[in-house]
Amino acid sequence: MKISVIGCGYLGAVHAAGMASLGHEVVGLDVDTDKIARLQAGKVPFHEPGFDSLLTEQLASGRLEFTTDPSKVAEAEVHFIGVGTPQQKNSKAADLSYVHAATDSLIPYLCEGAVVVGKSTVPVGTARALRSQIQQAQPSAELIWNPEFLREGFAIKDTLTPDRIVYGVADGAEWAAEKLDTIYRSIIDIPTPRLIVNMETAELVKVSANAFLATKISFINAMAEVCEATGGDITELADAIGHDVRIGRRFLNSGLGFGGGCLPKDIRAFHARSLELGLDESLDFLRLMDEINLRRRDRVFAMAEELVGGEGALAGKTVAVWGLSFKPDSDDIRESPALDVAGRLVAAGATVRAYDPAAMQNAIRQVPGLILTESPAEAAEGAEVVVLCTEWREFRELDPEAVITRCPGKRIVDGRNCLDREAWVRAGWTLRSPGRPDLAATE
């Protein structure tokens, strides 16, 4: 089938290449000329494992192309909208300007019987309004809301073998769902659960899922605060309650908190929408979760400060920061707790030597005071303390004995609770981590 993807950022570019790999003819459309030129040349503008080869293969197949010319989508039968919905600058609400711009640019090129498929994360009520706008211009067209559930680092897997597909379909639009089935046929036949719901439910699925995951993370981080006050161990606590099948162990890792381009802005936008709906009390817990999450950054910064002498002691000290992206296997620094901590260290007067396997060039544009290095060991050179902020595998597997010779302070804050604590202490390190008792090397 001939399809288009409007918006070729992280979501759109991966979706376009993924649909081409299923055998469809795909044109990706975006207004960013530099991004389009890079994608058309097979150059990935972001870090995502495996995407380089997928993009190259699909461009070579002739089934995939990228353009800034909206007229090239005119022959498509199905149009996916995958633009961003960032947080508004002066509000917690979602900025829908890109969604509206994408819809406006698409409407003149809709053929009879065209299906528009929304994948962007939007406040509930958005899809029905867009459907009305589309059908005023092209009465035979239809809109389905088909939320994405991509995890950075696993985007290809989540596109081609998702754990479920959700269609938000209006009454009488079953024919449009059948057309979308044609596109997803090989995915549905895996088999993959396919849920057909109304538009409002489809809009709520993504933000509800993110809110639930953020709740688990915020809960365990709140318990970490209790553990620090009482002498408990948050990792052992999480292991114990995680054996309860009603709770589960996933997303119960305490540490620096969540970030990225989805969870923070989505829970804020969800809360903002609840206020508009007069549901202040129903979703006020989202505001509390956001506060808990932001406090984790304060705590990790304070731990580094305490290890070098207390409040104000970071000025003039050398600090190593391991990790700048919001999560491993990504170069995304949006709402990155790691980069936030690194920036605070710079602002406190520390010389910050940083290393990240993928995000350094993005990070230096936002925090120009960082000194970028080529390895974790080089970052630790001359440091009074190391602060591990992102749980890249490279850091988890480091030999603590090899690194300690570079770090005269022999102190580390494990901001992600991901290191083998006993091994690091045996090697001579003093180690602190959120929600766990301190461990110090003995002479």
N, C-alpha and C positions, 0 to 999 in steps of 0.2 A: 504494500500500500504506500502511496505517496503521503508523507506527513511532514509537518514543520515543527520546529521547537523555537519558541520565542523567548529569548534570554539565554545567553550562552556562558553564564558563569558556572560555578561548580555543579549545581543541579542540572542546568540545561545542557552543558557540554557532555556530561556523563550520560544523560538520558538520550541525547541525540546519537552518540556513538553506540550506546547499548541497543537502541531500536534498529540502527543500521545492521548490527551484528545478528539481529533476528531476521534479516532479509528485506527490510523495508527501505524505500528511497527516502532519505531524510535531508532536509535543508535546515540548518541552524541560522537563526537571524538575531542580530544584536546591533546596537547603535555604536558600540565601542570598536572603532576601526582597527586599533592596535590589537585588541583581543582576537578579533576575527582573522586578521592577517596571520597571527601566530597559530591559531587553531588550523587554518587552512594549510599552513606550512607544516603541520604535524608537530608543533611545539606547544607543550602543555603549559598554561599560565599559572598552574597551581600544583601542589604536591599531592598526588594520589597514587598509591601503589598499583601498578599494573595498567594505569590508564594510558601511558605513553604508547605501549604496544597496541592496545585496543584502538586508539585513535589512528595510528599509522596504518593498521590493517584495514580499517573501514574507509579511510580516505583512498587507499590503494584499490579498494574494491569498486570504487565509483558510485557506491550507494550513499555516500555522505559528502556534503559540502557545507561550507559556512559563508554567509554573506551579510552585507549591510543593506542590501536592496530588498525592500519589502515586497516588491512585485514578484519576486521569485517564489513566494509562498502561495501564489494564486492558484496553482494546480493541485495543491495539497487537499486531501479529503478530511484530514484530522490535524488540528493544530494544538500543540501542547504549550501552555504558558508556564514558564519556570523562572520568572524573575524574582528578585529579592524583595523582602518586606522588612526592611530594617526598622529599628526603633526611631521614632521621630526625635529630632534634636532637642526640643523643649518639652517633651512629653514621654510618658512610658508607652503610649499607644503605638501601634504599627503604622508605618508610612506606606500607604497604598499607592503612591504616585506612580511607581514603576508598573504596577498591575494595570492601572487605568491607562497609562501610556501605551503599554503593550496591546491592550484591548482596542484602543483607538486606532493604533497603526494597523491592526489586523482586519478590522471591520470592512474596509473598502475592498479587500481581496477575498472575502468569503464567498465560495461558490454555493450553489443550491445543495442543500443536504449536508453542509459542512458540520463537523463536530469540533467544538472547542473544548479542550480538556485542561482544567486548572490544576496545577500541581503546587503552586506557591502556598505558603502557610498564611492564612488570612483570618481576620476576626469573623466570628459567626455572623451570618447575614450578608456577607459580601457577595457570595456566589449568586444568590437569587437576584440581587440588583444588577450584576453583570449580565446575567441571562436575559433580563428584560431589555437591557441596552442592546445586546447582540440581536435579539429577535425583532426589535424595532427596525434595525437596519436590514436584516436578512431573516424574514419570518420562517424560512424553512431550516434555518440553522438551529443547533442545540448546544447546550453547555452541560458538561459533566464535571463534577469535582472529584479529583483522583489524587488525594494527598500523597506526598512522598515521605519515605521513612529511611532516608539515607543516613548512614553513620560514616563520618569521615574516616578514611582508612579502609573502609569496606564498601565503598560506593558501588563498585561494579557488581559485587556479589548481591548487594541489596537491590540493585536494579534488575538483574537477570534471574535471581532466585530469592525473591522477597518472602518474608514469612506470611504475608497476606496482601491482597489487593482490595482496595476499597473504592467503590463508585458511589458518588452522591448524584442521584438521578431524580429528575422531576417527573411527576405523573405524566404518563403518555410518551415518555422518551425512551422506551425500551429498545427501539430501533437503534438509538445512538449507543446504548450499552452494548448491543450486538456488534456494532462497528468497532468499538474499543476492544471487545473480545477478540476480534480478528487480529488486531495488532498484538495482543498479549497471548495469543493462542498457545504458543509453545511454553510460555510460563505457566499458564493455567493448567496445562496438561501434565505438569511435573508429577503430582498435582500441587497447586497452590490455592489455599482458601481464597475465594472471591466473595466479598460481601457487598450487596447492593442495599444502600440506605438512602434516606433523603439528603438533601444538600446540607442542611444544618448539621446533621449528624456527621457527615463526611468532614466538614470544616472543624468540628469539635474533636474528631479522632486524633489528629496530629497534636493539637495543643494539649489535649487531655493526657496523651501518652507522655509528652514532654513534662507536663506538670507532675505526673505520677513518678517519673524517674527522678526529677529534681527533688521531689518529696523524700524519696528514699535516701538520696545523697545528703540532703539537708538534715534529715533525722539523725543519720549516723554521725554527722559532724556536730550536731547538738549534743549527742551522747559523748562525743570526744571531749567537749567542754566539761561535761559532768565527770568523765574519767580523770581529766587533769586535776579537777578540784578534789577528788576523793581517792586517787591512787589506783583507779582501775586501768585496764588495758583495753583500748578500743578495738584492736584487731582481734583479740581473744573474745571480746564481747560480740563482735560481728560474726565470728565463726560460730559461736554458740547459738545465737538467735537465727543464724542463717540455715541451721539444720531443720528448722521448722518449715515444712513444705508450704505453709501459708505465707511465709515471709520470703524465703530464698536468700542466697548469699550474694547474688549479683547486685551491683550498684550499692553495696554496703561498704565501700572502701573509703575510709576517712582520710582527709588530708587537706589540700589547698582549695578544694571546691571545684565547681564546674564553671565552664566558660564556653567560648565558641560563638558561632553565628546563629544558634538556634535556642538552646535552653534559656539563657538569660533574657533575651528580648521576647521570646515567646511567652514566658510566664508573666512578664511585665505587661505585655499586650493583652493577655488573657485577663489579668486583674483589671486593667484599664477598661476592657470591654464589659466586665462584670459591673463596674461602677456605672457605666452608661445604661446598663440594663436594670439598675436598681438592686443588684445582688451583692451589696457591699459585704454582708456577713458571710455569704456562701463561700466566697473565694478569698477572704482576707488572709487565709493561711499562706497564700502565694506571696504576699508582701513580707510575711515573717520569714519564709524560706529564703527570699532574696537577701534579707538582712543577715541571716545565719551564714549564707554562702559568702557574702562580702567580709564577714568577720574572720573567716579563715585566712584571708590575706593579711589582715592585721596580726593574727597570731603567729604566722610563720615569720613575718618581718620581725616581730618582737622576740621570737626565739633566736634569730640571728643576732639581734642587738644584745640580748642577754648573754650570749656566749662570748661576746667580745668585750663585756664590761658594763653593760646596762644602758639605760637611756642616754642617747647622744654620743655613745662610744663608737659608732660606725664611722664618724667623720675621720678621714685620713687613713682608714683601714682598707686593705685589699680584700674583696669578697668575690668568690667564684659562684657563678650561677649556671647550673646545668639544666637546660631546657627553657625555651621561650614560647613555644607554641602552646595552645590551650590543651592539647592532648598529643600523644605520640602518633606517628605515621601521618602527620599533617604539618603544613606550613602556615596554618591559619592562626592569626594572632588576635582575632576579634574577641573582645572580652576575655583575653587570656589572663588567668590568675598569675601565671608565671611571669609574663611581661610586666604586669602590674607591680609585682614584688620587686622585679629588677629595677623598674623605674623609681620605686620608693627608696631603694638602696642608693641609687645615683643621687636622688634628691637629698638624702641624708649625709652626703659628702663622701661616700665610699667610692673607691676605685673598683668598678665592677667589670670583671673579666668573664665573658659569657660564651657559652657554646650550645648550639642546637643543631641537630643533623639536617634540618630543612628550613627553619624559620628565621635565620639570622638576617638575611637581607630585608625581609619584611619588618623585622623588629627594629633594625637600626634606623629606619625611616621614622619610626614612632618614638624611639628613645635613643637619640643620637649620642648620648653620653656613654653608651656601652663600648667596651673594648672587645671586639670579636676575636675569637681564637679558633684554632683548627681541630681541637680535640678537648675532651674533658680534662685530661692531664695538663694540657697547656693552660686551660682556664684556671686550674688550681695552683698554678705557679705563683708562689709568694703569698698565697691567701691566708688570712686569719681564720676564715670559715668558708665552707662550701654550703650552698643552698641548692638542694635538688628540687626543682619545681615542676618538671614534666617527666613522666615515668617511661621514657624511651627504653627500649630493650638494651641499647648500648650502655646505659647507666646502670641498669639492674644487673648486668653481667660483668661490670668492671671488677678488676682485681684490686681490693682495697690496699693491699700491701704495695702494689706498684704505684698507686696514686699518692700515697702518704709521703713519699719522698719529695714530692713537689709542693706539698702544702704544709708550711711550718706550723700553722695553727692546730692542725690535726683535729679539727672540729667540723662536724657536718650536721646540717638540718635536713632530715629526710622528709620533705614536705609532702610526699606522696605515700609514705609508709610502704615502700616497695623494695627496700634493701634487706639483705640478710643481716639483721642487726648484730647477731653474735659474731659473725665473720668479720664485720667491720670493727667491732670493739676488740676482738682478738688481735687485729692488725695494728691496734694502737690508737684508734679514733675515739673521740668523745662524740656521742650521737644523741640527737634530740629529734623527736617526731611528734606530731600532733596527737594527743590523746593516749600517749604511751609513756611509761616511766623512762626517765633519762638513763642512759648507759654510758659509763665512762671507763676508759682503759685504765688498768692498774699497772703500775711500774713493776 
